[in-house]
Amino acid sequence: MLDVGGPLRPGDFVWDEQGAPAGRTRIVVDLEAEQLYVYRGGVEIGRSSIIYGDVDKPTPTGTFPILDKRAQYVSRKYGSPMPYSLWLTKSGVAIHASEVEEIYATHGCAGVPEEFAEL
């Protein structure tokens, strides 16, 4: 586990892949904790605060493969930028760069700080 020195505040993230083995990358989103965790070869290499879907457009739960990814994208449905998108569903739910503040929500996606999403 990464030593992050305490709970992450909105917009905070940590990334440290030093010493992590090569291997499969796994992303875990914890909606209750409002955190996203990235593991490579079973070792945590990244953690970020997130925003997620509001009550009228909730973020789905479950296990999802990454269906597609794009560095630059704009939602056709909402006209919102979705940089560094990792698509989880065919209906457009993704993990993508977003402004991460307590007052914001998404249309069902998981939003992370742009610097983190780029990594």
MOPAC internal coordinates of N, CA, C and O (Angstrom, degrees):
PM7 1SCF
backbone

  N    0.0000 0     0.00 0     0.00 0    0    0    0
  C    1.4489 1     0.00 0     0.00 0    1    0    0
  C    1.5319 1   109.48 1     0.00 0    2    1    0
  O    1.2310 1   121.58 1   -37.34 1    3    2    1
  N    1.3162 1   114.58 1   142.66 1    3    2    1
  C    1.4655 1   119.59 1   176.78 1    5    3    2
  C    1.5186 1   109.80 1   -72.93 1    6    5    3
  O    1.2310 1   120.99 1   -36.46 1    7    6    5
  N    1.3092 1   115.71 1   143.54 1    7    6    5
  C    1.4543 1   120.78 1   173.96 1    9    7    6
  C    1.5219 1   107.29 1   -89.04 1   10    9    7
  O    1.2310 1   120.63 1   -73.97 1   11   10    9
  N    1.3246 1   116.40 1   106.03 1   11   10    9
  C    1.4642 1   120.11 1  -177.82 1   13   11   10
  C    1.5286 1   112.02 1  -103.52 1   14   13   11
  O    1.2310 1   119.97 1   179.72 1   15   14   13
  N    1.3240 1   117.67 1    -0.28 1   15   14   13
  C    1.4585 1   121.44 1   173.76 1   17   15   14
  C    1.5195 1   114.80 1    73.61 1   18   17   15
  O    1.2310 1   119.51 1  -165.69 1   19   18   17
  N    1.3100 1   118.54 1    14.31 1   19   18   17
  C    1.4604 1   121.75 1   179.79 1   21   19   18
  C    1.5153 1   110.37 1   133.59 1   22   21   19
  O    1.2310 1   120.77 1     1.18 1   23   22   21
  N    1.3196 1   116.14 1  -178.82 1   23   22   21
  C    1.4704 1   118.98 1  -177.93 1   25   23   22
  C    1.5262 1   111.75 1   -62.99 1   26   25   23
  O    1.2310 1   121.06 1   -36.58 1   27   26   25
  N    1.3311 1   115.58 1   143.42 1   27   26   25
  C    1.4594 1   120.46 1   175.93 1   29   27   26
  C    1.5264 1   109.44 1   -79.24 1   30   29   27
  O    1.2310 1   121.02 1   -42.69 1   31   30   29
  N    1.3187 1   115.65 1   137.31 1   31   30   29
  C    1.4638 1   121.20 1   175.02 1   33   31   30
  C    1.5150 1   108.57 1   -89.04 1   34   33   31
  O    1.2310 1   120.04 1   -17.18 1   35   34   33
  N    1.3337 1   117.53 1   162.82 1   35   34   33
  C    1.4672 1   119.50 1   178.11 1   37   35   34
  C    1.5330 1   111.16 1   -51.95 1   38   37   35
  O    1.2310 1   121.15 1   -49.76 1   39   38   37
  N    1.3251 1   115.41 1   130.24 1   39   38   37
  C    1.4566 1   121.60 1   179.93 1   41   39   38
  C    1.5140 1   114.56 1    90.79 1   42   41   39
  O    1.2310 1   119.68 1   169.83 1   43   42   41
  N    1.3359 1   118.21 1   -10.17 1   43   42   41
  C    1.4692 1   122.08 1  -179.78 1   45   43   42
  C    1.5251 1   110.88 1   -84.08 1   46   45   43
  O    1.2310 1   121.16 1   -29.96 1   47   46   45
  N    1.3255 1   115.38 1   150.04 1   47   46   45
  C    1.4579 1   121.07 1   172.73 1   49   47   46
  C    1.5152 1   109.08 1  -156.62 1   50   49   47
  O    1.2310 1   121.51 1   -16.08 1   51   50   49
  N    1.3363 1   114.71 1   163.92 1   51   50   49
  C    1.4597 1   122.79 1   177.05 1   53   51   50
  C    1.5235 1   106.68 1  -136.31 1   54   53   51
  O    1.2310 1   120.55 1   -40.41 1   55   54   53
  N    1.3299 1   116.56 1   139.59 1   55   54   53
  C    1.4589 1   121.27 1   175.99 1   57   55   54
  C    1.5190 1   108.00 1  -140.18 1   58   57   55
  O    1.2310 1   120.07 1   -56.93 1   59   58   57
  N    1.3364 1   117.48 1   123.07 1   59   58   57
  C    1.4620 1   121.68 1   177.81 1   61   59   58
  C    1.5281 1   108.26 1  -152.55 1   62   61   59
  O    1.2310 1   121.03 1   -80.76 1   63   62   61
  N    1.3220 1   115.64 1    99.24 1   63   62   61
  C    1.4560 1   119.64 1  -179.34 1   65   63   62
  C    1.5222 1   112.60 1   -97.13 1   66   65   63
  O    1.2310 1   120.54 1  -174.37 1   67   66   65
  N    1.3333 1   116.57 1     5.63 1   67   66   65
  C    1.4639 1   120.80 1   179.58 1   69   67   66
  C    1.5244 1   109.57 1   -60.03 1   70   69   67
  O    1.2310 1   120.89 1   -53.87 1   71   70   69
  N    1.3133 1   115.90 1   126.13 1   71   70   69
  C    1.4577 1   121.21 1   177.25 1   73   71   70
  C    1.5233 1   113.98 1    84.37 1   74   73   71
  O    1.2310 1   119.76 1   174.15 1   75   74   73
  N    1.3160 1   118.07 1    -5.85 1   75   74   73
  C    1.4664 1   119.93 1   178.69 1   77   75   74
  C    1.5201 1   109.12 1   -76.08 1   78   77   75
  O    1.2310 1   120.33 1   -41.93 1   79   78   77
  N    1.3189 1   116.98 1   138.07 1   79   78   77
  C    1.4620 1   119.15 1  -179.37 1   81   79   78
  C    1.5282 1   111.41 1   -73.42 1   82   81   79
  O    1.2310 1   121.31 1   -18.71 1   83   82   81
  N    1.3210 1   115.10 1   161.29 1   83   82   81
  C    1.4609 1   119.56 1   170.62 1   85   83   82
  C    1.5240 1   106.61 1   -66.28 1   86   85   83
  O    1.2310 1   120.84 1   -24.20 1   87   86   85
  N    1.2833 1   116.00 1   155.80 1   87   86   85
  C    1.4634 1   118.48 1   178.33 1   89   87   86
  C    1.5033 1   111.50 1   152.86 1   90   89   87
  O    1.2310 1   121.52 1     6.02 1   91   90   89
  N    1.2991 1   114.70 1  -173.98 1   91   90   89
  C    1.4542 1   122.97 1  -177.78 1   93   91   90
  C    1.5280 1   110.63 1   -66.50 1   94   93   91
  O    1.2310 1   121.08 1   -40.94 1   95   94   93
  N    1.3323 1   115.53 1   139.06 1   95   94   93
  C    1.4604 1   121.02 1   176.13 1   97   95   94
  C    1.5198 1   108.71 1   -96.63 1   98   97   95
  O    1.2310 1   120.96 1   -45.65 1   99   98   97
  N    1.3192 1   115.77 1   134.35 1   99   98   97
  C    1.4654 1   122.45 1   179.81 1  101   99   98
  C    1.5227 1   107.67 1  -129.36 1  102  101   99
  O    1.2310 1   120.60 1   -43.09 1  103  102  101
  N    1.3270 1   116.45 1   136.91 1  103  102  101
  C    1.4591 1   122.26 1   178.75 1  105  103  102
  C    1.5171 1   108.00 1  -116.68 1  106  105  103
  O    1.2310 1   120.72 1   -49.67 1  107  106  105
  N    1.3248 1   116.23 1   130.33 1  107  106  105
  C    1.4606 1   121.68 1   178.58 1  109  107  106
  C    1.5242 1   107.78 1  -121.09 1  110  109  107
  O    1.2310 1   121.12 1   -53.56 1  111  110  109
  N    1.3323 1   115.47 1   126.44 1  111  110  109
  C    1.4622 1   121.58 1   177.62 1  113  111  110
  C    1.5219 1   107.79 1  -107.50 1  114  113  111
  O    1.2310 1   120.42 1   -55.55 1  115  114  113
  N    1.3224 1   116.81 1   124.45 1  115  114  113
  C    1.4601 1   122.42 1   176.51 1  117  115  114
  C    1.5267 1   107.23 1  -109.73 1  118  117  115
  O    1.2310 1   120.77 1   -79.63 1  119  118  117
  N    1.3377 1   116.13 1   100.37 1  119  118  117
  C    1.4628 1   120.03 1  -176.93 1  121  119  118
  C    1.5240 1   112.08 1   -64.85 1  122  121  119
  O    1.2310 1   120.23 1   141.79 1  123  122  121
  N    1.3188 1   117.17 1   -38.21 1  123  122  121
  C    1.4660 1   120.24 1  -179.05 1  125  123  122
  C    1.5254 1   111.58 1   -64.29 1  126  125  123
  O    1.2310 1   120.45 1   137.51 1  127  126  125
  N    1.3300 1   116.74 1   -42.49 1  127  126  125
  C    1.4661 1   121.31 1   179.84 1  129  127  126
  C    1.5343 1   111.80 1   -83.13 1  130  129  127
  O    1.2310 1   120.48 1   169.66 1  131  130  129
  N    1.3451 1   116.69 1   -10.34 1  131  130  129
  C    1.4666 1   122.58 1  -177.30 1  133  131  130
  C    1.5293 1   111.22 1    56.63 1  134  133  131
  O    1.2310 1   121.81 1  -133.44 1  135  134  133
  N    1.3438 1   114.14 1    46.56 1  135  134  133
  C    1.4570 1   121.83 1  -177.70 1  137  135  134
  C    1.5225 1   109.73 1  -135.26 1  138  137  135
  O    1.2310 1   121.02 1   -29.04 1  139  138  137
  N    1.3213 1   115.66 1   150.96 1  139  138  137
  C    1.4577 1   122.99 1   172.58 1  141  139  138
  C    1.5157 1   106.84 1  -123.19 1  142  141  139
  O    1.2310 1   120.42 1   -43.59 1  143  142  141
  N    1.3313 1   116.81 1   136.41 1  143  142  141
  C    1.4575 1   123.18 1  -177.86 1  145  143  142
  C    1.5216 1   108.98 1  -120.98 1  146  145  143
  O    1.2310 1   120.07 1   -43.09 1  147  146  145
  N    1.3270 1   117.47 1   136.91 1  147  146  145
  C    1.4611 1   122.42 1   177.02 1  149  147  146
  C    1.5227 1   107.66 1  -117.09 1  150  149  147
  O    1.2310 1   121.38 1   -51.13 1  151  150  149
  N    1.3411 1   114.96 1   128.87 1  151  150  149
  C    1.4615 1   122.00 1   179.14 1  153  151  150
  C    1.5219 1   108.82 1  -120.91 1  154  153  151
  O    1.2310 1   120.77 1   -39.21 1  155  154  153
  N    1.3222 1   116.13 1   140.79 1  155  154  153
  C    1.4594 1   121.38 1   171.98 1  157  155  154
  C    1.5192 1   107.65 1  -129.40 1  158  157  155
  O    1.2310 1   121.32 1   -54.33 1  159  158  157
  N    1.3227 1   115.09 1   125.67 1  159  158  157
  C    1.4607 1   119.10 1  -177.89 1  161  159  158
  C    1.5139 1   111.87 1    58.99 1  162  161  159
  O    1.2310 1   120.15 1  -150.44 1  163  162  161
  N    1.3265 1   117.31 1    29.56 1  163  162  161
  C    1.4607 1   122.20 1   179.13 1  165  163  162
  C    1.5159 1   115.20 1    83.28 1  166  165  163
  O    1.2310 1   119.83 1  -179.38 1  167  166  165
  N    1.3330 1   117.94 1     0.62 1  167  166  165
  C    1.4688 1   122.45 1  -178.64 1  169  167  166
  C    1.5292 1   109.05 1  -109.62 1  170  169  167
  O    1.2310 1   120.45 1   -48.48 1  171  170  169
  N    1.3240 1   116.74 1   131.52 1  171  170  169
  C    1.4591 1   120.24 1   178.37 1  173  171  170
  C    1.5329 1   110.09 1   -68.30 1  174  173  171
  O    1.2310 1   120.96 1   -55.06 1  175  174  173
  N    1.3474 1   115.76 1   124.94 1  175  174  173
  C    1.4646 1   120.35 1   179.01 1  177  175  174
  C    1.5285 1   112.54 1  -116.76 1  178  177  175
  O    1.2310 1   120.21 1   167.51 1  179  178  177
  N    1.3304 1   117.21 1   -12.49 1  179  178  177
  C    1.4547 1   119.66 1  -179.41 1  181  179  178
  C    1.5051 1   112.05 1  -154.24 1  182  181  179
  O    1.2310 1   121.49 1   -31.52 1  183  182  181
  N    1.3279 1   114.76 1   148.48 1  183  182  181
  C    1.4675 1   121.38 1   176.27 1  185  183  182
  C    1.5181 1   107.51 1  -146.97 1  186  185  183
  O    1.2310 1   121.25 1   -40.36 1  187  186  185
  N    1.3240 1   115.22 1   139.64 1  187  186  185
  C    1.4546 1   119.76 1  -178.15 1  189  187  186
  C    1.5193 1   111.20 1  -144.51 1  190  189  187
  O    1.2310 1   121.38 1   -28.94 1  191  190  189
  N    1.3150 1   114.96 1   151.06 1  191  190  189
  C    1.4557 1   120.21 1   167.17 1  193  191  190
  C    1.5293 1   106.69 1   -73.80 1  194  193  191
  O    1.2310 1   120.48 1   -23.71 1  195  194  193
  N    1.3246 1   116.68 1   156.29 1  195  194  193
  C    1.4663 1   120.56 1  -178.93 1  197  195  194
  C    1.5254 1   110.82 1  -135.96 1  198  197  195
  O    1.2310 1   121.67 1   -16.24 1  199  198  197
  N    1.3206 1   114.40 1   163.76 1  199  198  197
  C    1.4580 1   121.17 1   159.69 1  201  199  198
  C    1.5191 1   105.08 1  -116.44 1  202  201  199
  O    1.2310 1   120.65 1   -19.82 1  203  202  201
  N    1.3199 1   116.37 1   160.18 1  203  202  201
  C    1.4630 1   119.99 1  -176.39 1  205  203  202
  C    1.5129 1   109.37 1  -149.09 1  206  205  203
  O    1.2310 1   120.54 1     1.64 1  207  206  205
  N    1.3263 1   116.57 1  -178.36 1  207  206  205
  C    1.4468 1   122.49 1  -173.34 1  209  207  206
  C    1.5143 1   114.44 1   -62.65 1  210  209  207
  O    1.2310 1   121.42 1   -39.00 1  211  210  209
  N    1.3176 1   114.89 1   141.00 1  211  210  209
  C    1.4564 1   122.66 1   176.15 1  213  211  210
  C    1.5363 1   109.14 1   -72.20 1  214  213  211
  O    1.2310 1   120.39 1    -7.80 1  215  214  213
  N    1.3342 1   116.85 1   172.20 1  215  214  213
  C    1.4633 1   120.97 1  -175.75 1  217  215  214
  C    1.5229 1   112.80 1   -59.01 1  218  217  215
  O    1.2310 1   119.62 1   148.16 1  219  218  217
  N    1.3357 1   118.33 1   -31.84 1  219  218  217
  C    1.4672 1   120.24 1  -179.35 1  221  219  218
  C    1.5319 1   112.48 1   -83.33 1  222  221  219
  O    1.2310 1   119.78 1   166.98 1  223  222  221
  N    1.3221 1   118.02 1   -13.02 1  223  222  221
  C    1.4654 1   122.85 1   176.86 1  225  223  222
  C    1.5345 1   108.15 1  -141.23 1  226  225  223
  O    1.2310 1   120.64 1  -109.86 1  227  226  225
  N    1.3414 1   116.38 1    70.14 1  227  226  225
  C    1.4703 1   119.51 1  -173.72 1  229  227  226
  C    1.5246 1   113.27 1   -68.47 1  230  229  227
  O    1.2310 1   121.52 1   -27.68 1  231  230  229
  N    1.3150 1   114.70 1   152.32 1  231  230  229
  C    1.4588 1   122.08 1   174.35 1  233  231  230
  C    1.5260 1   107.94 1   -77.17 1  234  233  231
  O    1.2310 1   120.11 1   -53.18 1  235  234  233
  N    1.3359 1   117.39 1   126.82 1  235  234  233
  C    1.4619 1   118.92 1  -179.67 1  237  235  234
  C    1.5256 1   111.45 1   -68.70 1  238  237  235
  O    1.2310 1   121.53 1   -25.80 1  239  238  237
  N    1.3225 1   114.68 1   154.20 1  239  238  237
  C    1.4615 1   120.51 1   176.46 1  241  239  238
  C    1.5238 1   108.67 1  -113.77 1  242  241  239
  O    1.2310 1   120.88 1   -22.59 1  243  242  241
  N    1.3008 1   115.93 1   157.41 1  243  242  241
  C    1.4488 1   121.42 1  -179.79 1  245  243  242
  C    1.5102 1   110.68 1   136.35 1  246  245  243
  O    1.2310 1   120.79 1    14.26 1  247  246  245
  N    1.3099 1   116.09 1  -165.74 1  247  246  245
  C    1.4540 1   122.97 1   178.86 1  249  247  246
  C    1.5172 1   108.07 1  -109.21 1  250  249  247
  O    1.2310 1   120.45 1   -53.61 1  251  250  249
  N    1.3202 1   116.74 1   126.39 1  251  250  249
  C    1.4562 1   122.08 1  -175.34 1  253  251  250
  C    1.5266 1   110.43 1  -132.09 1  254  253  251
  O    1.2310 1   120.34 1   -43.67 1  255  254  253
  N    1.3424 1   116.96 1   136.33 1  255  254  253
  C    1.4674 1   118.94 1   170.76 1  257  255  254
  C    1.5283 1   108.70 1   -81.47 1  258  257  255
  O    1.2310 1   120.30 1   -21.20 1  259  258  257
  N    1.3025 1   117.03 1   158.80 1  259  258  257
  C    1.4609 1   120.94 1   172.80 1  261  259  258
  C    1.5328 1   106.62 1   -77.91 1  262  261  259
  O    1.2310 1   120.52 1   -65.37 1  263  262  261
  N    1.3277 1   116.61 1   114.63 1  263  262  261
  C    1.4616 1   121.91 1  -177.05 1  265  263  262
  C    1.5243 1   112.50 1   -83.08 1  266  265  263
  O    1.2310 1   120.61 1   147.83 1  267  266  265
  N    1.3231 1   116.43 1   -32.17 1  267  266  265
  C    1.4601 1   121.77 1  -177.10 1  269  267  266
  C    1.5152 1   107.23 1  -164.81 1  270  269  267
  O    1.2310 1   120.58 1   -18.00 1  271  270  269
  N    1.3241 1   116.50 1   162.00 1  271  270  269
  C    1.4630 1   120.23 1   174.52 1  273  271  270
  C    1.5155 1   108.99 1  -147.64 1  274  273  271
  O    1.2310 1   121.57 1   -33.25 1  275  274  273
  N    1.3393 1   114.60 1   146.75 1  275  274  273
  C    1.4648 1   121.07 1   178.49 1  277  275  274
  C    1.5164 1   109.06 1  -147.00 1  278  277  275
  O    1.2310 1   121.32 1   -42.09 1  279  278  277
  N    1.3223 1   115.08 1   137.91 1  279  278  277
  C    1.4640 1   119.79 1   178.66 1  281  279  278
  C    1.5252 1   111.55 1   -69.88 1  282  281  279
  O    1.2310 1   120.16 1   142.17 1  283  282  281
  N    1.3349 1   117.29 1   -37.83 1  283  282  281
  C    1.4664 1   120.65 1  -179.90 1  285  283  282
  C    1.5235 1   109.15 1  -129.74 1  286  285  283
  O    1.2310 1   120.87 1   -50.02 1  287  286  285
  N    1.3132 1   115.95 1   129.98 1  287  286  285
  C    1.4614 1   120.97 1  -179.79 1  289  287  286
  C    1.5251 1   108.43 1  -157.37 1  290  289  287
  O    1.2310 1   120.67 1   -32.34 1  291  290  289
  N    1.3151 1   116.33 1   147.66 1  291  290  289
  C    1.4655 1   122.58 1   173.80 1  293  291  290
  C    1.5203 1   106.64 1  -124.43 1  294  293  291
  O    1.2310 1   120.38 1   -50.83 1  295  294  293
  N    1.3193 1   116.89 1   129.17 1  295  294  293
  C    1.4534 1   122.31 1  -179.70 1  297  295  294
  C    1.5259 1   110.57 1   -58.42 1  298  297  295
  O    1.2310 1   121.03 1   -52.99 1  299  298  297
  N    1.3244 1   115.63 1   127.01 1  299  298  297
  C    1.4627 1   119.47 1   175.85 1  301  299  298
  C    1.5230 1   110.65 1   -71.43 1  302  301  299
  O    1.2310 1   120.30 1   148.93 1  303  302  301
  N    1.3103 1   117.04 1   -31.07 1  303  302  301
  C    1.4679 1   121.25 1  -176.52 1  305  303  302
  C    1.5274 1   112.37 1   -78.42 1  306  305  303
  O    1.2310 1   119.98 1   138.49 1  307  306  305
  N    1.3389 1   117.64 1   -41.51 1  307  306  305
  C    1.4642 1   121.47 1  -174.38 1  309  307  306
  C    1.5210 1   114.09 1  -111.72 1  310  309  307
  O    1.2310 1   119.99 1   169.15 1  311  310  309
  N    1.3259 1   117.62 1   -10.85 1  311  310  309
  C    1.4562 1   120.88 1  -178.64 1  313  311  310
  C    1.5196 1   113.61 1    71.23 1  314  313  311
  O    1.2310 1   120.07 1  -165.41 1  315  314  313
  N    1.3192 1   117.46 1    14.59 1  315  314  313
  C    1.4640 1   122.48 1  -177.80 1  317  315  314
  C    1.5234 1   110.74 1   -93.14 1  318  317  315
  O    1.2310 1   120.44 1   -40.32 1  319  318  317
  N    1.3393 1   116.77 1   139.68 1  319  318  317
  C    1.4646 1   118.81 1   174.45 1  321  319  318
  C    1.5262 1   110.39 1   -66.13 1  322  321  319
  O    1.2310 1   121.14 1   -38.98 1  323  322  321
  N    1.3320 1   115.42 1   141.02 1  323  322  321
  C    1.4677 1   122.23 1   178.48 1  325  323  322
  C    1.5332 1   108.35 1  -133.71 1  326  325  323
  O    1.2310 1   120.07 1  -114.64 1  327  326  325
  N    1.3465 1   117.48 1    65.36 1  327  326  325
  C    1.4667 1   119.02 1  -178.05 1  329  327  326
  C    1.5312 1   111.98 1   -63.14 1  330  329  327
  O    1.2310 1   121.37 1   -31.89 1  331  330  329
  N    1.3294 1   114.99 1   148.11 1  331  330  329
  C    1.4669 1   122.84 1   175.88 1  333  331  330
  C    1.5300 1   111.60 1    55.35 1  334  333  331
  O    1.2310 1   121.01 1  -130.45 1  335  334  333
  N    1.3336 1   115.68 1    49.55 1  335  334  333
  C    1.4633 1   121.69 1  -177.49 1  337  335  334
  C    1.5220 1   112.51 1   -78.33 1  338  337  335
  O    1.2310 1   121.41 1   -43.36 1  339  338  337
  N    1.3194 1   114.91 1   136.64 1  339  338  337
  C    1.4579 1   123.95 1   169.46 1  341  339  338
  C    1.5276 1   105.46 1  -118.60 1  342  341  339
  O    1.2310 1   120.00 1   -74.07 1  343  342  341
  N    1.3469 1   117.60 1   105.93 1  343  342  341
  C    1.4681 1   119.95 1  -176.12 1  345  343  342
  C    1.5113 1   111.62 1   -77.63 1  346  345  343
  O    1.2310 1   121.84 1   -47.35 1  347  346  345
  N    1.3467 1   114.08 1   132.65 1  347  346  345
  C    1.4592 1   122.08 1  -179.35 1  349  347  346
  C    1.5199 1   112.31 1  -105.41 1  350  349  347
  O    1.2310 1   120.08 1   152.82 1  351  350  349
  N    1.3340 1   117.45 1   -27.18 1  351  350  349
  C    1.4663 1   121.19 1  -178.67 1  353  351  350
  C    1.5263 1   110.10 1  -134.77 1  354  353  351
  O    1.2310 1   120.77 1   -22.17 1  355  354  353
  N    1.3142 1   116.14 1   157.83 1  355  354  353
  C    1.4616 1   121.33 1   177.05 1  357  355  354
  C    1.5288 1   111.60 1   -70.77 1  358  357  355
  O    1.2310 1   120.32 1   162.58 1  359  358  357
  N    1.3317 1   116.99 1   -17.42 1  359  358  357
  C    1.4695 1   120.49 1   178.77 1  361  359  358
  C    1.5295 1   112.23 1   -83.96 1  362  361  359
  O    1.2310 1   119.65 1  -179.19 1  363  362  361
  N    1.3385 1   118.27 1     0.81 1  363  362  361
  C    1.4618 1   121.16 1   172.95 1  365  363  362
  C    1.5139 1   116.72 1   104.47 1  366  365  363
  O    1.2310 1   119.47 1  -173.70 1  367  366  365
  N    1.3325 1   118.62 1     6.30 1  367  366  365
  C    1.4639 1   120.49 1   177.17 1  369  367  366
  C    1.5275 1   108.56 1   -74.83 1  370  369  367
  O    1.2310 1   121.12 1   -48.75 1  371  370  369
  N    1.3294 1   115.46 1   131.25 1  371  370  369
  C    1.4626 1   120.80 1  -175.50 1  373  371  370
  C    1.5229 1   110.80 1  -144.03 1  374  373  371
  O    1.2310 1   121.42 1   -13.60 1  375  374  373
  N    1.3082 1   114.90 1   166.40 1  375  374  373
  C    1.4643 1   122.86 1   163.73 1  377  375  374
  C    1.5186 1   103.49 1   -99.09 1  378  377  375
  O    1.2310 1   119.93 1   -52.66 1  379  378  377
  N    1.3336 1   117.74 1   127.34 1  379  378  377
  C    1.4690 1   119.86 1  -177.60 1  381  379  378
  C    1.5177 1   111.05 1  -154.52 1  382  381  379
  O    1.2310 1   121.46 1   -13.98 1  383  382  381
  N    1.3319 1   114.82 1   166.02 1  383  382  381
  C    1.4575 1   121.04 1   178.08 1  385  383  382
  C    1.5272 1   109.57 1   -66.60 1  386  385  383
  O    1.2310 1   121.49 1   -38.21 1  387  386  385
  N    1.3161 1   114.76 1   141.79 1  387  386  385
  C    1.4550 1   121.20 1  -178.35 1  389  387  386
  C    1.5204 1   108.30 1  -159.71 1  390  389  387
  O    1.2310 1   120.92 1   -17.41 1  391  390  389
  N    1.3051 1   115.85 1   162.59 1  391  390  389
  C    1.4583 1   119.34 1   170.24 1  393  391  390
  C    1.5188 1   106.81 1   -77.35 1  394  393  391
  O    1.2310 1   120.38 1   -60.27 1  395  394  393
  N    1.3205 1   116.87 1   119.73 1  395  394  393
  C    1.4606 1   121.42 1  -174.64 1  397  395  394
  C    1.5233 1   108.97 1  -103.02 1  398  397  395
  O    1.2310 1   121.51 1   -78.97 1  399  398  397
  N    1.3077 1   114.71 1   101.03 1  399  398  397
  C    1.4661 1   123.21 1   177.52 1  401  399  398
  C    1.5184 1   108.29 1  -136.96 1  402  401  399
  O    1.2310 1   120.19 1   -27.88 1  403  402  401
  N    1.3264 1   117.24 1   152.12 1  403  402  401
  C    1.4684 1   121.85 1  -178.21 1  405  403  402
  C    1.5241 1   112.94 1   -56.16 1  406  405  403
  O    1.2310 1   119.80 1   150.15 1  407  406  405
  N    1.3201 1   117.99 1   -29.85 1  407  406  405
  C    1.4669 1   120.71 1  -174.83 1  409  407  406
  C    1.5281 1   113.03 1   -83.56 1  410  409  407
  O    1.2310 1   119.52 1   174.60 1  411  410  409
  N    1.3373 1   118.52 1    -5.40 1  411  410  409
  C    1.4589 1   121.84 1  -176.35 1  413  411  410
  C    1.5244 1   111.84 1  -102.87 1  414  413  411
  O    1.2310 1   121.76 1   -24.78 1  415  414  413
  N    1.3294 1   114.24 1   155.22 1  415  414  413
  C    1.4607 1   122.66 1   173.14 1  417  415  414
  C    1.5259 1   107.16 1  -142.34 1  418  417  415
  O    1.2310 1   120.51 1    -9.08 1  419  418  417
  N    1.3229 1   116.63 1   170.92 1  419  418  417
  C    1.4574 1   121.66 1   179.21 1  421  419  418
  C    1.5301 1   109.09 1  -113.64 1  422  421  419
  O    1.2310 1   121.22 1     1.29 1  423  422  421
  N    1.3074 1   115.27 1  -178.71 1  423  422  421
  C    1.4625 1   121.95 1   174.48 1  425  423  422
  C    1.5268 1   110.38 1   -94.51 1  426  425  423
  O    1.2310 1   120.34 1  -146.58 1  427  426  425
  N    1.3300 1   116.96 1    33.42 1  427  426  425
  C    1.4575 1   122.29 1   178.54 1  429  427  426
  C    1.5133 1   114.48 1   115.49 1  430  429  427
  O    1.2310 1   120.34 1   169.08 1  431  430  429
  N    1.3097 1   116.96 1   -10.92 1  431  430  429
  C    1.4676 1   121.12 1   179.61 1  433  431  430
  C    1.5274 1   110.98 1   -83.09 1  434  433  431
  O    1.2310 1   121.08 1    -7.23 1  435  434  433
  N    1.3260 1   115.54 1   172.77 1  435  434  433
  C    1.4655 1   122.18 1   169.26 1  437  435  434
  C    1.5273 1   106.16 1  -106.74 1  438  437  435
  O    1.2310 1   120.57 1   -60.68 1  439  438  437
  N    1.3177 1   116.51 1   119.32 1  439  438  437
  C    1.4565 1   121.59 1   179.88 1  441  439  438
  C    1.5143 1   111.04 1  -101.90 1  442  441  439
  O    1.2310 1   120.72 1   -44.50 1  443  442  441
  N    1.3287 1   116.22 1   135.50 1  443  442  441
  C    1.4636 1   122.96 1   179.29 1  445  443  442
  C    1.5292 1   108.45 1  -127.73 1  446  445  443
  O    1.2310 1   119.65 1   -20.02 1  447  446  445
  N    1.3343 1   118.27 1   159.98 1  447  446  445
  C    1.4695 1   120.14 1   176.97 1  449  447  446
  C    1.5347 1   111.27 1   -56.43 1  450  449  447
  O    1.2310 1   120.28 1   -34.85 1  451  450  449
  N    1.3219 1   117.08 1   145.15 1  451  450  449
  C    1.4672 1   121.37 1  -174.44 1  453  451  450
  C    1.5233 1   112.93 1   -59.18 1  454  453  451
  O    1.2310 1   119.67 1   137.34 1  455  454  453
  N    1.3274 1   118.24 1   -42.66 1  455  454  453
  C    1.4717 1   120.13 1   179.74 1  457  455  454
  C    1.5260 1   111.13 1   -60.01 1  458  457  455
  O    1.2310 1   120.85 1   141.85 1  459  458  457
  N    1.3193 1   115.98 1   -38.15 1  459  458  457
  C    1.4659 1   120.78 1   178.84 1  461  459  458
  C    1.5217 1   110.31 1   -69.14 1  462  461  459
  O    1.2310 1   120.43 1   134.54 1  463  462  461
  N    1.3334 1   116.79 1   -45.46 1  463  462  461
  C    1.4680 1   121.62 1  -179.39 1  465  463  462
  C    1.5253 1   111.07 1   -59.34 1  466  465  463
  O    1.2310 1   120.65 1   142.03 1  467  466  465
  N    1.3156 1   116.35 1   -37.97 1  467  466  465
  C    1.4592 1   120.48 1  -179.97 1  469  467  466
  C    1.5269 1   111.47 1   -63.32 1  470  469  467
  O    1.2310 1   120.95 1   143.57 1  471  470  469
  N    1.3341 1   115.79 1   -36.43 1  471  470  469
  C    1.4724 1   120.07 1   179.03 1  473  471  470
  C    1.5149 1   110.37 1   -66.25 1  474  473  471
  O    1.2310 1   120.10 1   180.00 1  475  474  473

